[in-house]
Amino acid sequence: MSDISTQTKPERIVPIQPEPLWTRPFILLTLCYFLLFLSLQMLLSPFPAYVTERFNPGDVKVSLTTTLFALAAIAARFATAALMKAISRHLLLYAGLILTVICTAAYPFANSYAVLLALRIGFGIGFGMGSTIMATMVSHIIPPQRMGEGIGYFGLSTSLAMSLGPLAGLSLLDHYGFLSLSMWGTLAISLIFPLLMGIGLRQARIARTSQASSADKKSLAGSGKKQAAAESNPQAGLPGKNGRERRSILFILPPAFLNMVMAVTYGGLLAFLALYGIERELEAIGLFFLFNALTILGVRPIAGKLFDRKGHGAVLIPGSLFLAGSLLILSFADQMLLLVLSALLYGLGMGSVQPTLQAWMLKESDPARYGTTNSLFYNSTDLGIAVGSLCLGVIASASSYAFMYRCSSFLMLGFLILYGVIRLILSRNNKKRSAIGTAS
């Protein structure tokens, strides 16, 4: 009996609980991001109509209000990614937000087109700083195994702002004028400051704790794998820019370029949809952004989970077709039914394609490079918007807005072909690496 009683019982395996996604810092940062993009989008779409009425420039000059903002944001993101290594990210974040508040409040008082462009450049700098730092902070909070889902939910903030902001902005401009619109945009950014105080150092502690926890798990569970990898590849453990880091830099470029291509079409919507509505006598053109938001709300979380389970192909292929169909229908829209259908399809496409491309980039990047990766992603978005508003403006001046949107539709078909080529190249590279690993 004593032998039986002293026998050791088998240890009960306790299932590992997934790391939580909906933490306090994640929720507050998502709200802050929404408010920052809401302020941007409230003014971005109505801006061409305001500039046309106030200063009466041509389509190309009107597009400069979007193009110069986007280029300033790109330059600011590159600088911010480098400055975060030497300066407190919180200090840079507050500086960027203060600059956006000042420029947004000063828009109505610009007495010349040149002054207005200078304010747009200042806003782009502040916006580039703020958006890069917030995205970097949240990338460290999201558990790595839930990156697609986390980016999907976090990206809802930008998608909702991109959809609701222009609708609210156009409505405010029509009923209350540009001064009221500017003040509401200023208020949206100002609300970010108390929310950031609710994060403070708590977010930094959580990020460090998460990183330490991941490091502990890797050290306990992966020592055998490291030894095997070292035996099969003696250079695997050497420091410096090799292996994973070179792969990280190389593999985030294709999705960044695809994101730029998609953003070209969005630049055409932001810069000229309001003017297109006037041309086609569609009084409620702002409803495009409302119905766009409805489908984005539904598809964003689904697309993130689908990416985590099936990969980017399962999302990008149908998403690009939705976008192409939406823009083609928009080019023929002369009644509200076609406008609503176009908006619903565009929401399905953009709500699935954009977060998938960002999650793809983060999956291929080391956590230490999340700042650079997010900077590249949002830079590709702004560059696409800048190129789209300028080049599509030239097309519209030479032909019509309808032809311009048909060109955007064909561009998304080019997106699909380009993705197929990229996927084929990546598949061949993976087979080569597998063959080399098997031979060694």
C-alpha positions in Angstrom: 0.0 0.0 0.0 2.8 2.3 0.8 4.3 1.8 -2.6 1.1 2.6 -4.3 0.5 5.7 -2.2 4.0 7.1 -2.9 3.7 6.7 -6.6 3.9 10.0 -8.4 0.9 11.1 -10.2 1.3 12.3 -13.8 1.4 16.1 -14.1 -1.7 17.7 -15.4 -1.1 19.7 -18.5 -2.5 23.2 -18.1 -3.4 24.8 -21.4 -1.5 28.0 -22.1 -3.9 31.0 -22.1 -3.5 33.3 -25.0 -2.2 36.8 -24.2 -4.9 39.4 -23.9 -5.5 41.8 -26.8 -8.0 44.2 -25.3 -5.8 45.8 -22.7 -6.3 49.3 -21.4 -3.3 50.7 -23.4 -4.6 49.1 -26.6 -8.0 50.5 -26.3 -6.8 54.0 -25.4 -4.3 54.1 -28.2 -6.9 52.9 -30.7 -9.2 55.8 -29.6 -6.3 58.3 -29.9 -5.5 57.0 -33.4 -9.2 57.4 -34.4 -9.3 61.0 -33.2 -6.1 61.9 -35.0 -7.3 60.4 -38.3 -10.8 61.8 -37.8 -9.4 65.3 -37.7 -7.4 64.6 -40.8 -10.3 63.1 -42.7 -12.9 65.7 -41.7 -10.8 68.3 -43.5 -9.1 66.3 -46.2 -12.1 65.6 -48.5 -13.8 69.1 -48.1 -10.5 70.9 -48.6 -10.6 70.9 -52.4 -14.1 72.4 -52.4 -13.1 75.0 -49.9 -9.9 75.9 -51.8 -11.7 76.1 -55.1 -14.3 78.5 -53.7 -11.8 80.6 -51.8 -8.8 80.9 -54.2 -10.2 79.4 -57.4 -7.1 77.5 -58.6 -7.2 74.7 -61.2 -7.5 70.9 -60.5 -3.7 70.5 -60.4 -3.2 73.2 -57.8 -6.2 71.9 -55.8 -4.5 68.5 -55.6 -1.4 70.2 -54.1 -3.2 70.7 -50.8 -3.3 66.9 -50.5 0.0 66.1 -52.2 2.2 68.4 -50.1 0.5 67.3 -46.9 1.3 63.7 -47.8 4.9 64.4 -48.8 5.5 66.3 -45.5 4.0 63.4 -43.5 6.4 61.0 -45.4 9.4 63.0 -44.6 8.3 63.4 -40.9 7.9 59.6 -40.6 11.4 58.9 -41.8 12.8 61.5 -39.3 10.6 60.2 -36.5 11.7 56.6 -36.9 15.3 57.7 -36.5 14.6 60.2 -33.7 12.8 57.6 -31.6 16.1 55.9 -31.0 17.6 59.0 -29.4 14.6 61.0 -28.1 11.7 60.0 -25.8 8.8 58.8 -28.0 6.3 60.6 -25.6 8.1 63.9 -26.1 8.0 63.5 -29.9 4.4 62.5 -29.8 3.3 65.5 -27.8 5.3 67.8 -30.1 3.7 66.4 -33.2 0.2 66.7 -31.8 0.7 70.3 -30.7 1.8 71.2 -34.2 -1.3 69.6 -35.7 -3.5 71.5 -33.3 -1.9 74.8 -34.2 -2.1 74.3 -38.0 -5.7 73.0 -37.9 -6.9 76.0 -35.9 -5.1 78.4 -38.3 -6.5 77.1 -41.6 -9.5 79.6 -41.8 -7.2 82.5 -41.2 -4.8 81.8 -44.1 -5.1 84.9 -46.3 -3.4 83.4 -49.4 -3.0 80.1 -51.2 0.7 80.0 -50.3 0.0 80.4 -46.6 -2.6 77.6 -46.7 0.0 75.3 -48.4 2.5 76.1 -45.7 0.0 75.2 -43.0 -0.7 71.9 -44.8 3.0 71.1 -44.8 3.1 71.9 -41.0 0.1 69.7 -40.4 1.7 66.9 -42.4 4.8 67.0 -40.3 2.9 66.8 -37.0 0.5 64.1 -38.3 3.5 62.0 -39.6 5.1 62.2 -36.2 2.0 61.3 -34.2 0.7 58.5 -36.4 4.1 56.8 -36.6 4.7 56.8 -32.8 1.2 55.6 -31.9 1.4 52.7 -34.4 4.8 51.7 -33.0 3.5 51.8 -29.5 0.5 49.6 -30.3 2.6 47.1 -32.3 4.5 46.3 -29.1 1.3 45.8 -27.2 -0.4 43.3 -29.6 0.6 39.6 -28.9 2.7 38.3 -31.9 0.4 35.3 -32.4 -2.6 37.7 -32.7 -0.9 40.3 -34.9 -3.4 40.1 -37.8 -6.4 40.3 -35.5 -4.9 43.1 -33.5 -4.0 45.2 -36.5 -7.4 44.5 -37.9 -9.1 46.0 -34.8 -6.6 48.8 -34.5 -7.0 49.6 -38.1 -10.8 50.1 -37.6 -9.9 53.4 -36.1 -8.4 54.6 -39.4 -11.0 53.0 -41.5 -13.9 54.5 -39.5 -12.2 57.9 -39.6 -11.6 57.6 -43.3 -15.3 56.9 -43.8 -17.1 59.0 -41.2 -14.6 62.0 -41.3 -15.3 63.1 -44.9 -19.1 62.7 -44.3 -19.0 64.9 -41.2 -16.6 67.3 -42.8 -18.7 67.8 -46.0 -21.8 68.2 -43.8 -20.2 70.8 -41.6 -18.8 72.7 -44.6 -22.2 72.9 -46.2 -24.2 73.9 -43.1 -21.8 75.9 -40.9 -18.8 76.9 -43.1 -15.1 76.2 -43.0 -14.4 78.0 -39.7 -16.7 75.6 -37.8 -15.2 72.6 -39.6 -11.7 73.7 -38.6 -12.7 74.2 -34.9 -14.2 70.7 -34.8 -11.0 69.2 -36.3 -9.0 71.1 -33.7 -11.2 69.7 -30.9 -10.8 66.1 -32.1 -7.0 66.3 -31.8 -7.2 68.1 -28.4 -9.2 65.2 -27.0 -6.1 63.0 -27.5 -4.1 64.6 -24.8 -6.2 63.4 -21.8 -6.4 59.9 -23.3 -2.6 59.7 -23.6 -2.4 60.7 -19.9 -4.4 57.5 -19.2 -1.7 55.5 -20.8 1.6 57.2 -19.7 4.2 54.9 -18.4 1.8 52.1 -17.9 2.0 51.3 -21.6 5.8 51.2 -21.5 5.8 48.8 -18.6 3.4 46.5 -20.3 5.5 46.5 -23.5 8.6 45.7 -21.5 6.8 43.0 -19.5 5.4 41.4 -22.7 8.9 41.4 -24.3 10.5 39.9 -21.2 7.8 37.2 -21.1 8.3 36.3 -24.7 12.0 36.1 -24.1 11.6 33.8 -21.1 9.3 31.5 -23.1 11.8 31.3 -26.0 14.7 30.6 -23.7 12.8 27.8 -21.9 11.2 26.2 -25.0 13.6 27.0 -27.7 17.0 26.0 -26.4 16.9 22.7 -28.2 15.9 24.3 -31.5 18.7 26.9 -31.2 21.3 24.1 -30.7 19.9 22.2 -33.8 19.9 25.4 -35.9 23.5 26.2 -34.8 24.6 22.7 -35.8 22.9 22.9 -39.2 23.9 26.5 -39.9 27.0 27.7 -38.1 26.3 31.3 -39.1 22.8 31.4 -37.7 23.8 32.8 -34.4 26.3 35.4 -35.6 25.5 39.0 -34.8 25.0 41.7 -37.4 22.8 42.2 -40.4 22.3 38.6 -41.6 19.5 36.1 -41.9 16.3 37.3 -40.4 17.2 41.0 -40.5 18.0 41.1 -44.2 14.9 39.0 -44.8 12.8 41.4 -42.7 13.9 44.4 -44.8 13.5 42.7 -48.1 10.2 41.0 -47.4 8.3 44.1 -46.2 8.9 46.0 -49.4 6.4 44.1 -51.7 3.4 44.7 -49.4 4.4 48.3 -48.9 4.5 48.8 -52.7 1.1 47.2 -53.0 -0.3 49.4 -50.3 1.0 52.5 -52.3 -0.8 51.3 -55.4 -4.1 50.9 -53.5 -3.7 54.3 -51.9 -3.5 55.9 -55.3 -7.2 55.1 -55.8 -8.1 56.5 -52.4 -6.2 59.7 -53.2 -8.6 60.2 -56.2 -11.6 59.8 -53.9 -10.3 62.3 -51.3 -9.3 64.9 -53.7 -12.1 64.8 -56.3 -15.2 63.0 -55.0 -16.9 66.2 -53.8 -16.2 67.9 -57.1 -17.4 64.7 -58.9 -20.7 64.9 -57.0 -21.2 68.5 -58.1 -20.5 67.5 -61.7 -23.0 64.6 -61.6 -25.5 66.5 -59.5 -25.3 64.0 -56.7 -26.3 66.2 -53.7 -25.6 63.6 -51.0 -22.1 62.6 -52.3 -20.9 62.3 -48.7 -23.1 59.2 -48.2 -20.4 57.3 -50.1 -18.2 57.5 -47.0 -21.1 56.5 -44.7 -21.9 53.3 -46.5 -18.2 52.7 -47.0 -17.8 52.7 -43.2 -20.6 50.1 -42.7 -18.8 47.4 -44.8 -15.5 48.3 -43.3 -16.9 47.7 -39.8 -18.0 44.3 -40.8 -15.1 43.1 -42.8 -12.1 44.4 -40.8 -12.2 41.8 -37.9 -13.0 39.0 -40.3 -10.1 39.9 -42.7 -7.7 39.9 -39.8 -8.7 36.5 -38.6 -8.7 35.1 -42.1 -5.1 36.4 -42.6 -3.9 34.7 -39.4 -5.4 31.4 -40.5 -5.2 31.3 -44.3 -2.5 33.9 -45.2 -2.6 37.1 -47.3 -3.7 35.6 -50.6 -7.1 34.6 -49.1 -7.8 38.3 -48.4 -5.9 40.3 -51.0 -7.3 38.6 -54.1 -11.0 39.1 -53.4 -10.3 42.5 -51.8 -8.6 43.9 -54.9 -11.5 42.7 -57.1 -14.0 44.5 -54.8 -12.0 47.7 -55.2 -11.8 47.4 -59.0 -15.5 46.8 -59.2 -16.3 49.7 -56.9 -14.4 52.3 -58.9 -15.8 51.1 -62.2 -19.3 51.4 -60.9 -18.5 54.9 -59.4 -17.4 56.1 -62.9 -20.9 55.4 -64.2 -22.8 56.6 -61.1 -25.5 59.1 -61.9 -27.9 58.0 -59.2 -27.8 57.2 -55.5 -28.2 53.5 -56.0 -25.0 53.1 -58.0 -23.2 55.4 -55.5 -24.2 53.3 -52.5 -23.3 50.1 -54.3 -19.9 51.5 -55.1 -19.3 52.6 -51.5 -20.3 49.2 -50.1 -17.8 47.4 -52.5 -15.0 49.9 -51.7 -15.5 49.4 -48.0 -15.2 45.6 -48.5 -12.1 46.0 -50.5 -10.2 48.6 -48.5 -11.3 47.2 -45.1 -9.7 43.8 -46.1 -6.7 44.8 -48.2 -5.2 47.6 -46.1 -5.0 45.8 -42.7 -3.8 42.6 -44.4 -0.9 44.5 -46.0 0.1 46.1 -42.7 -0.1 42.8 -40.8 1.9 41.1 -43.5 4.7 43.7 -43.1 4.7 43.3 -39.3 4.8 39.5 -39.6 7.9 39.8 -41.7 9.6 42.3 -39.4 11.5 41.9 -36.1 9.8 43.6 -33.1 12.8 45.9 -32.8 12.0 47.3 -36.3 8.3 47.8 -35.8 8.9 51.6 -35.8 10.6 51.5 -39.2 8.0 49.0 -40.5 5.0 51.1 -39.5 6.7 54.2 -40.8 7.2 52.5 -44.2 3.6 51.3 -44.2 2.1 54.8 -43.6 4.6 56.4 -45.8 3.5 54.1 -48.7 -0.1 55.2 -47.9 0.7 58.9 -48.0 2.9 58.5 -51.1 0.0 56.7 -52.9 -2.4 59.4 -51.9 0.0 62.1 -53.0 0.7 60.4 -56.4 -3.0 59.7 -56.8 -4.3 63.2 -56.1 -1.7 64.7 -58.4 -1.7 62.3 -61.3 -5.4 61.6 -61.3 -5.9 65.4 -61.1 -3.9 65.7 -64.4 -6.1 62.9 -65.9 -9.3 64.6 -64.8 -8.2 68.0 -66.2 -7.4 66.3 -69.6 -10.6 64.2 -69.7 -13.3 63.9 -67.0 -13.7 62.7 -63.4 -15.6 59.6 -64.7 -12.6 58.6 -66.9 -10.3 59.2 -64.0 -12.2 56.7 -61.8 -12.1 54.1 -64.6 -8.4 54.5 -64.7 -8.3 53.8 -61.0 -10.3 50.7 -61.5 -7.8 49.4 -64.1 -5.0 50.2 -61.6 -6.6 47.8 -59.1 -6.5 45.1 -61.7 -2.8 45.9 -62.1 -2.6 45.5 -58.3 -3.9 42.0 -58.6 -1.5 41.0 -61.4 1.4 42.5 -59.4 0.4 40.5 -56.3 0.4 37.3 -58.4 3.9 38.0 -59.6 5.2 38.8 -56.1 3.6 35.7 -54.7 5.2 33.5 -57.4 8.6 35.0 -56.7 8.2 34.5 -53.0 7.1 30.9 -53.5 10.1 30.1 -55.7 12.5 31.7 -53.1 10.9 29.6 -50.3 11.4 26.4 -52.4 15.0 27.3 -53.0 15.7 27.9 -49.3 13.9 24.6 -48.4 16.0 22.7 -51.0 19.3 24.3 -49.7 18.3 23.4 -46.1 17.5 19.8 -47.1 20.8 19.4 -49.0 22.8 20.8 -46.1 
